[in-house]
Amino acid sequence: MTKQTFANTNSHSAWLAKAGFGLALHWTAESLPRGGDRPLPFAQAVERFDVSRLAQQCTDSGAGWLLFTISHAWQHLPFPSETLERVLPGRTCERDLMGEITAALAVVNIPIIFYYPNVAGDTDPDWQRASGWLYDPKSYAELQYDLVAEIGERYGHRLAGWWLDNCYDPKLHYPPWHHLAPSVDGHAGLYDFKRYAQMLRIGNANRILTFNFSGTSAWQSALGDGIVDYAAGESNHLDRVPASSLSGEGGSQWHSFVWMDEFWVHTTPGDVPPPRYETGDVVDYIRYVIRHGGAFSYGAAPYQDELVADATMDQLRAIKKALHG
């Protein structure tokens, strides 16, 4: 690929570098309410979701964007979807939660990026069977293209980006479908990523996107060269820094995404643990990342009902004050 290709692709992500740091929430079908030991049924949790509370927490955090899960572990969607209902009835919601969230965030000028997992894991055997994951990788990939196209058309310019998980490079060998086709090795073997990118941008040609090719490993996959706008950047620690703005995978926008309190999702009964890092260390890290043209997503594991934990919000407010005065 040429440098000009990268430049054209990454022009979409200039706002990400300018914003610097964002808030990322894994609010999922497994998220526990505060003080609870089991989640409410997903549709019921969606009905009770407090959009105004979320918008206020995003504003209070000083985040330049919100990265928010639309599905994780179990294939549920917090909005209507003809595509999913046709394949697996009962896994969508009457309330268009993401429509309300995108509208509320637009009022406070905070762009939203959708997280989508891309796999049918063992936690959800009904989805594995219905989607073709277990026996027809090609049909499974086509279903994903249809789903993201429907979602992108629904939300249009209110959807600023995608973060697509579990597109692991074949070199990771996770998982192979050798019993079906020896050439399909690794989750990434499912997809034509150029076509996938086209489907992901339906409704908004400037929508930024990334595929998580490397997980927390070396961030050196070449699968997204000339296709992705920013690096997925999944990491367990504040131990990676950018060499330059476009030093992400394939010359994309550099980006790091770290869990900062509980490990991604609040699934352990009791309170969400306090932030893992001292506030001063987080501020220093974010400042360094921004100064070198990078972007950082602060991952908080929200409660099902109260969303971001109090101690985490206290740190986010302190970060906002330090960065913005």
Residue pairs with C-beta under 8 A, 6 or more apart in sequence:
1 225
1 226
1 250
1 251
3 251
5 226
6 225
6 226
6 246
6 250
6 251
6 252
9 226
9 227
9 228
9 229
9 252
10 229
10 230
10 246
10 251
10 252
10 253
12 206
12 207
12 208
12 229
13 208
13 229
13 230
13 252
13 253
15 111
15 160
16 64
16 65
16 161
16 208
16 229
16 230
16 253
16 255
16 295
17 245
17 253
17 293
17 294
17 295
18 64
19 64
19 65
19 111
19 295
20 64
20 286
20 289
20 290
20 295
20 296
20 323
21 62
21 63
21 64
21 286
21 289
21 290
21 295
21 296
21 297
21 298
21 319
21 323
22 63
22 64
22 65
22 66
22 67
22 113
22 295
22 296
22 297
22 298
23 57
23 58
23 61
23 63
23 65
23 66
23 67
23 297
23 298
23 300
23 308
23 316
24 66
24 67
24 68
24 115
24 257
24 297
24 298
24 299
24 300
25 66
25 67
25 68
25 69
25 299
25 300
25 301
25 302
25 307
25 308
26 69
26 72
26 115
26 264
26 265
26 299
26 301
26 302
27 68
27 69
27 302
27 304
27 307
28 69
28 71
28 72
28 73
28 74
28 265
29 39
29 42
29 45
29 72
29 73
29 74
29 76
30 39
30 72
30 73
30 74
30 265
30 267
31 39
31 45
31 265
31 266
31 267
31 301
31 302
31 303
31 304
32 38
32 39
32 266
32 267
32 268
32 269
32 303
32 304
33 39
33 40
33 303
33 304
33 305
33 306
34 271
34 303
34 304
34 305
34 306
34 309
36 269
36 304
37 269
39 45
39 304
40 48
40 304
42 74
42 76
42 78
42 93
43 76
43 93
43 94
45 304
45 305
46 78
46 93
46 95
46 97
47 93
47 95
48 305
49 78
49 95
49 97
50 305
50 307
51 97
51 100
51 101
51 104
52 104
53 306
53 307
54 101
54 104
54 307
55 101
55 104
55 105
55 107
55 108
55 110
57 307
57 308
57 313
58 66
58 105
58 108
58 110
59 108
59 110
60 313
60 316
60 317
60 320
61 298
61 308
61 313
61 316
61 317
61 319
61 320
62 316
62 317
62 319
62 320
62 323
62 324
63 110
63 298
63 316
64 110
64 111
65 110
65 111
65 112
65 113
65 160
65 161
65 297
66 105
66 110
66 111
66 112
66 113
67 112
67 113
67 115
67 163
67 257
67 297
68 98
68 101
68 112
68 113
68 114
68 115
69 114
69 115
69 116
70 77
70 78
70 79
70 98
70 114
70 115
70 116
70 151
71 77
71 116
71 117
72 115
72 117
72 265
73 117
73 121
73 123
73 124
73 265
74 123
74 124
74 127
75 84
75 88
75 91
75 120
75 124
75 127
75 131
76 91
76 92
76 93
77 84
77 91
77 92
77 93
78 93
78 95
78 97
78 98
79 92
79 93
79 95
79 96
79 97
79 98
79 99
79 154
80 92
80 93
80 94
80 96
81 92
81 147
81 150
81 151
82 150
83 143
83 146
83 147
83 150
84 91
84 92
84 147
85 91
85 92
87 130
87 131
87 143
88 126
88 127
88 130
88 131
91 127
98 114
98 155
99 154
99 155
101 112
102 112
102 155
102 158
102 159
103 158
105 111
105 112
106 158
111 160
111 161
112 158
112 159
112 160
112 161
113 160
113 161
113 162
113 163
113 208
114 151
114 159
114 161
114 162
114 163
115 163
115 165
116 148
116 162
116 163
116 164
116 165
117 165
117 166
118 144
118 164
118 165
118 166
118 167
118 187
119 133
119 165
119 166
119 187
120 127
120 128
120 131
120 133
120 134
120 140
121 128
122 128
127 133
128 134
131 139
131 140
131 143
132 139
132 140
132 143
133 140
135 180
136 180
137 177
137 180
137 181
137 184
137 189
137 190
140 190
141 190
141 191
141 192
144 190
144 191
144 196
145 195
145 196
145 199
146 199
148 162
148 196
148 199
148 200
148 202
149 199
149 202
151 159
152 159
152 199
152 200
152 201
152 202
152 203
152 204
152 207
153 202
153 203
154 203
155 203
156 203
156 204
157 203
157 204
159 203
159 204
159 207
160 204
160 207
160 208
161 207
161 208
161 209
161 210
161 229
161 230
162 200
162 207
162 208
162 209
162 210
163 209
163 210
163 212
163 232
163 257
164 196
164 200
164 209
164 210
164 211
164 212
164 232
165 212
165 232
166 187
166 212
167 187
167 188
167 191
167 193
167 211
167 212
167 213
167 223
168 174
168 186
168 187
168 188
168 212
168 213
168 214
168 215
169 186
169 188
169 213
169 214
169 221
169 223
170 185
170 186
170 188
170 189
171 186
171 221
172 186
172 214
172 215
172 217
173 185
173 186
174 186
174 187
175 186
175 187
176 184
176 185
176 186
177 184
177 185
177 189
178 184
178 185
183 189
184 190
188 211
188 213
188 221
188 223
193 211
193 223
193 224
193 227
194 227
196 211
197 209
197 227
197 228
200 207
200 209
201 207
201 209
208 229
208 230
208 253
209 228
209 229
210 224
210 228
210 229
210 230
210 231
210 232
210 252
210 255
211 223
211 224
211 227
211 228
211 232
212 232
212 234
213 221
213 223
213 224
213 232
213 249
214 220
214 221
214 232
214 234
214 249
215 234
216 234
216 235
216 236
219 231
219 233
219 240
219 248
219 249
220 249
221 249
221 250
222 249
222 250
224 249
224 250
224 252
225 249
225 250
225 251
226 250
227 250
228 248
228 249
228 250
228 252
229 252
229 253
230 248
230 252
230 253
230 254
230 255
230 295
231 248
231 249
231 252
231 253
231 254
231 255
231 256
232 249
232 255
232 257
233 240
233 248
233 254
233 255
233 256
233 257
233 297
234 257
235 256
235 257
235 258
236 258
236 259
237 258
238 256
238 258
238 277
238 281
238 282
238 285
240 256
241 285
241 288
241 289
241 292
241 294
242 248
242 254
242 289
242 292
242 293
242 294
243 254
243 292
244 254
244 292
244 293
245 253
245 254
245 292
245 293
245 294
246 252
246 253
246 254
246 293
247 254
247 294
248 254
248 255
253 294
253 295
254 289
254 292
254 293
254 294
254 295
255 294
255 295
255 296
255 297
256 289
256 294
256 295
256 296
256 297
257 296
257 297
257 299
258 296
258 297
258 298
258 299
259 299
259 301
260 275
260 276
260 277
260 282
260 298
260 299
260 300
260 312
260 315
261 272
261 273
261 274
261 275
261 276
261 300
261 301
261 309
261 311
261 312
262 268
262 272
262 273
262 301
263 301
264 299
264 301
265 301
266 272
266 301
266 302
266 303
266 304
271 309
272 300
272 301
272 302
272 303
272 309
272 311
272 312
274 309
274 311
274 312
275 282
275 311
275 312
275 315
277 285
279 315
279 318
279 319
279 322
282 298
282 315
282 319
283 318
283 319
283 322
283 323
285 296
286 296
286 319
286 323
287 323
289 295
289 296
290 296
298 316
298 319
300 308
300 309
300 312
300 316
301 309
302 308
302 309
303 309
308 316
